């Protein structure tokens, strides 16, 4: 069946195996994106928020205030603060990376079946490590099927990126008709009318399904659609970054103007007698009130723009990783949700930075000082 590994290529029981460093810093650094974006830990329960940030169930359960993303403060539609959408891409990548780390470990993985001997090969279909003897039994049992088995030593020599690319399985979508998925009906057709994956039987026997296209063509179209939306957002992101910088500059100028005015007030008031100390306090209070008003307005704008920028970063990162590592199943499950979030981002408008608060507008304070 084309999957037999030559006998001389399979290490015999008791033979020394190739040793690789147990620590793989490159793996740790390159794949930080699969972790929870708040606690930076691995989790089997990763949730994808509307803002396209990914958080684990534990962080969402402890999140305060409930109903807001703790990273960008975007609202979470669900009343309990727990999104319905799972980040299948990151969860599956974590599982595949854990296999790669076992392969790279200095001791090497042991056989998944006999639990005694060192593993010689890894079957990607069964997702099991097998020693030489168990591999022979495996080949005999699956002699009528095509299971791809690769030597552990060959896998050790690969980078994490190459391993994930090689283990990305081809189309494994099941028919969307109730009961067909349990029976193992593989889908190769996509109905554009009902927007579902179908097996050949459903497509041929049900006249309501039309027009059709190949499921691979549909997943490719969805990937391209996400890529185009992400590319369009890149241009818009620069505008938000410019606005964010302008708002920061306004905050700095407002703080500078406030400091200058405070100093001027102190210099003038020090020349007056004790009887007019109350006037000093009133002037300082007026300055503080003006400054606080402007600061609050600018702070709100900064928070909003910062939140949008974080969402855009998350969307670019997720779309990039979808393109690199997502299977057709993951694309089919996650693309509509991600597309909706990207469209929402595209509709966001830049806040007006002018005519908000005129920094240094202390005319009333100056008039009262002149009167004194």
N, C-alpha and C positions, 0 to 999 in steps of 0.2 A: 504493500500500500504506500510505499515511498517514505515511510516514517521510521524504518528500522535503523537503529544506530549500530554501526559495526562493532563486533565483539571486542576488537582490540582498542576501540575508542572509549569503552566503558570501563572505568576503574574497577578492579576486582575488590571484593570485601577485604578490609584490613590494609589496603594500599594507602599510602600517604596522599592526602588531597592537597590541592593548591591553596596556599594561605594568602589572604588579602587583608588589608588593614581593616580593623573593626570600626574605625571612625571614618566617616565619609563626609567631611565638611562641605564639599561641593554640593552634595545632595541636600544637606541641611540648608545651605544658603540659597540654592537655586529654586527650591520648592517650598519656601516659606509661605507662598500664596495659598497652599492647601490647608493651612491652619486657620483656626478661629481668629478673626481680625481683632478681637479684643483681648483674649487671654493668651493668644499665640500658642495654643496647644492643639494636638490632634484630637479629633472627636468623631465618633460614628454618626453623630446627630447634628449635621451642619444644616442650617436653614439659610435660604436665600431671601433677603429682604427686598422690598420694592425699590430701594435705592441701589440695589445690586451689591451691597456689602454682605459678607458671609459671617454668621455668628453661630456658635454652638448653642445647644439647647440650655446648657447650664448658665451661660452668660445672659441669655434672653430671660430665663426664669428669675434671675437676680436683678434684671435691668430696672433702673429707676431714672426718670419716670416711665411707667408702663405706657407703651404705645408710641415710643419714639426710638429711632436708631441712636444708640449711644455714641456713634462716631460722627454722624452728620445731622442728627436731630430731625430726620425725615419721618413723617408719621407712618406707623405700622397699622394697616387697616383692621387687622384682627383685634377684637376687644380684649383678648387675654394677652396681647403683645407677642404671641408666638405665630410666625408666618406659617402658611400651609405648604410652601414650596421647599422641597429638599434640594440642596446643591449636590446632585448626583455626580457631577463631574469631579468635584473635589473629594467627595467621599470615596469614590472608586479609585481615584489617583492615590489616596492615602493607602488603600488596601494593596495596590500594585507596588507602591514604594516600600511597603513593609516586606513584601516578598523579595524585592531587590536588596534590602538591607540584610535579610537573612542570607542571601547569596554572597554578599560582600563581607559577612562576618568572618573573623579569623578562624573560627571553629568550623564554619560551614554548616549547612542545614543537614538534618538527619532524615532518613526515609520516612515519609508520611504514613506508610503502611506497617512495616515491620518494627519501626521505631528503634532499631538497633544499629543498622549499618549507616554509613555516611551516604548522602544522596549523590547519585552520579548524573541523573538527568532530571529535568523538570518538564512535566506535561502541562502545556498551557490550557488544554481543553479541560482536563480534570483539576488543574491548579494544584498539583501534587508533586512533591519531590519523591524520587524513586531510586532505590539502590539497583545494582546490576540484576539481582535475582528478581526483585519485584517488577523491574522494567520488562523482563522477559515474560512474566505472567501477564503484565498489562498489555503487551503487544499481542499475545495469544488471545486474550479476552476481547480486544478491540480490533481483531484482524480484519473485520469487514468495515471498519470505520477509519476515518482519516484523522488521527490525533497527532498533532505536531509535538514532538519531544526534542528538547535541546540539551546538550551537555551543560552541566553546572559550570565547568571551567570556562566554556565559551561565554556564558552569561556573565561571569565575573569580569571578563575582559571588556565588557560593554560599559558605556556611560549610562547614567540614569536616564538621560534623554532618549538614548537609543533603545534602552530596555522598554520604556513606556511606549515608544513608537512601534516597536516590534510586537508588543503584547496588546496593542489596540485591536480588538477583534473586529472582523468585518460585520456586515449587516446581520443582526440577530434579532430584528424586530418580529414580534408575533402579531398575528391577525387580531384586529380590534373587536371582532365579533365575539360576544360572550360565549365562553366554552372552547373556542378555537385555540386560545393561548394555552389552556391546560392540555390540549391535545397535541401541542407542538407544531401547529400550523405556522410555518414561516412566511412572513410577508415579503413580497418583492414588488408590490404594486401600491401606488398611492392614489386615492380618489380625491380629486380636487373639489368635488361637490360637498362631500361630507367631511373632508379634511381628516381622513383616517387611513391607516395602513391596512391593507387587505391581502389575504392569500389568493391564489389563483382561482380557487373554487368559488369564493364569494364574488370575486370580480366578474366571473363568467356567468354565474347563475342568477345574480341579482341585477335586474335591469335598471335599478335606481342609481347604481354607481357609474358615473361618467362625468367628465372625461378622466382618463387615467394617465399616469406617468410612472416612470421607474422610481422606486423608493430612493435609490442612490441619487437620482437627479433632483428629487425634492430636498433631500438633506443637503446636497451641494448648494441648491438655490437658497436654502435657509441660512447656510453659512455665509454665502455671498451677501445676503440681505443684511445680516448682522455686521459684516465687515464694512459695507457701504454706510450703514448708520453710524458705526463707530468712527469712520473716516470723516463723516460730516460733523460729528461732535468735536473732533480735534480742532477744526477751525473755530468753532464756537467757544471752545475752552480757552483759547488765547484771549478772547474778548473778556471772559469772566476773570481771567488772571489779571488783565489790565485794570479792570474795575476794582478788583480786590486790592491791588497795589495803590490805586488812587484813594480808596477808602482808608487804607493804612496811613497814607500821607496826610489825609485830612485829620485823622486822629492825632498824629504827631504835631501838626500845626495848631490844632485846637489846644493841645496840652501846652505848647510853647506860648501861645497867646495868653492862656490862663495864668501861667507863671509870671509873665511880664506884667500883667495887670495886677497881680497880687503884690508884686514888688513895688509898683508905683503907688498902690494904695497905702502900703506900709510907710513909704517914705513921706507921703503927704500927711498922713494921720499923726506921725511922730512929732510933727511941728505944732500940733494942736494941744490944747489943754485937756485936762481930765474930763471936763464937762462934755466934750464931744466924742469920747471913746465909743459911745453907743453908735454914733454914725459910722465909725470904722467897721463895727461888727455887721451893720446892715449892708454896707457895701460888699464886704467879703461874702456875706450870704447870697447877695445878688449874683456875684461872679460864680459862686459855686453852683447856684441854681441853673445859670446859663450853661455852664460847663457840663453839668450832669445831664441836662436836656439833650445837648449835642452828643455827648458820649453815648447815651442810651440809644439814640437814633442810629448813630454810626455802628454801635455794637450789634444792633439788630441786623443791619445791612451786612456787616462783616460775617455774622453767623450764617446768614442765608447764603451768601456767595461762597463761604467756606464749605458749607454743606453741599452745594451744587458741585463744587470742584471735587470734593471727595467722591460724590456719586459718579462723576465723569471718570475719575481715576479708576474706581471700582469697575465701571462698565467697560473701559478699555482693557483692563486686566482680564476680566472674565471672558470677553469676546476673543481676546488673543489666546487664552488657554483653551477655549472651546475649539478654536481653529486648529490648535496644535494637538490636543489630546482627546477631544470628545468623540465618543462613538455615535453611530446613527441614532441609537436609542436615546442617548443623552441629548442629542440635538433635537430630536422629535419632542421629547418631554419638556425641555427647558426653553427652546427658542421662542415660543409665543410669549411666555412671561417676560423673557429678557427683552424681546422686541418692544413690548408695551412700555417697559421702563425706559428704553432708549427713546421711544417716541415722546414720552412725557418730558424727558430732558430736552429734546429738541424744541419743544414748545415753550420752554422757560425763557423769559425775557430778562435782559440786563436791567438792574436797578438804576434809576436816575441818580447820578452822583452830584449833580449841580443843584443849587437852590435848596439844599437840605438845611444845613446850619452854616451860617457865615462865621467862620472862626475869627475871633478877635472883635466881635460886634459888642463892644462895651460902651456904646455912646451914652447910655443913661448914667453909667458909673462916672464917666468923665464929666458929664454936665454937673453932677452933684459935687464932685471934687472942685470944679471951678467955682461953684457957689460958695464952698467953704473958704 
